[in-house]
Amino acid sequence: MKKLLFIAVVLSGLGLLIACSDAGYYVQGITGHLGVMAKARPIDVLVRNPQTAAEERQRLVKALEMRNFAVTELGLLDNDSYRQYADIGRPYVIWNVVAVPEFSLTPKQWCFPVAGCVSYRGYFDQAQADAMAARLQDEGFDVNVYGVPAYSTLRWFNDPILNTFFTSSDARLAGLLFHELAHQVVYLSGDSAFNEAFAQTVETVGVRRWLDEKATAEELRRHLDDEVQTAVFQAFLRETRNLLSALYHRPLAELELRRAKRELFDQAGERYAQLKQAGKLDDRYDAWIKRGLNNARLASVATYRDLVPGFQAILEQNQGNLRHFYNEVAKLSQLPEPQRYFQLKGKFQLAQHARNQSADVIDLPLPTEEGPL
């Protein structure tokens, strides 16, 4: 408790020093996190408690198995994070706000103590997130507000597993755990794309290894189907982003740009319908599409996936050895941003060239994949 109060006081002071208008934001962040931590209870105690419902006990036992798997099989840190459980009574722990200029795909950056600069602003209360989004929209930004089931304090606290982790499947639960634990291994202040793509890579390989060892044939089949659907949808979003990027670099007047932008989004809707009609996509993304496309929604997805091919190439070049992979990524994180990105692209192109030589196919440029959804 002393640690919590000390950090709360320090962050409050930083918030007031940075700008009085930001004080309320820091207060909601501090009180929101302390509220989450106050509900946390050791999972092993809950499992032994006869008053714990059988279904909940089963979920918690599975979560602990995944937590231990993360240590023994994925080389992630063995600490007290995600060995407690908190039911916070809502479907998401945080709502993120992403804002992107009307004719750009580069998100607005917000800078914070410890986390550095990131491409989103998180709120523990959805109404506050919606209010911030409305203000940014009035300023002319494209905005996106989306719920987040998990976050990492980067070992400042022993983060608990939340009720929000338990959603659609065991694969999703495992993915959240592995993703958040990856942030504890390598985290580069101020580079959201690097951090999220690294964690996404660990999540993807971790879930596959968990399912290979623990899942039934049917569970594995469903997961592989999810991967195929996700790849098709990401390619659709990538194409849309590439078309928009080309448009925004054209020397057009504002009114003409706005008209062309609307046309591109209309055409994207038609391409999505064609993918469904051709049987390449089912209806799992219909609700996402129904909310409407804009720059911020496309940027939100891209943050997690743009650099994934480079990280996957590093893992492949280390023969799947995750500990060696972590060491190489840690070294990469010490380089200036242009060199980091250049090396990631180079690693991917080398891996692609090696595959193409063995398969006798044409080399491809670095893709910009989007996800997760």
Protein Blocks (a to p, Z undefined) as FASTA:
>chain_A
ZZmmmmmmmmmmmmmmmomklmmmmmmmmmmmmmmmmmpccfklmmmpmklcfklmmmmm
mmmmmmmmmmmmnopacdfehiaccdehiabfbdcdddddfbbcbdcddddehjlpafbd
cdfbfklmmmmmmmmmmnopacdddddfbdceehmaccdddfklmmmbmklmmmmmmmmm
mmmmpccehilklmmmmmmmmmmmmmmmmmmmmmcfklmmmmmmmmmmmmmmmmmmmmmm
mmmmmmmmpccdfklmmmmmmmmmmmmmmmmmmmmmnopaccklmmmmmnopafklmmmm
mmmmmmmmmmmmmmmmnnopaklmmmmmmmmmmpcfklmmmmmmmmmmmmmmmmmmmnop
acdddddddddZZ
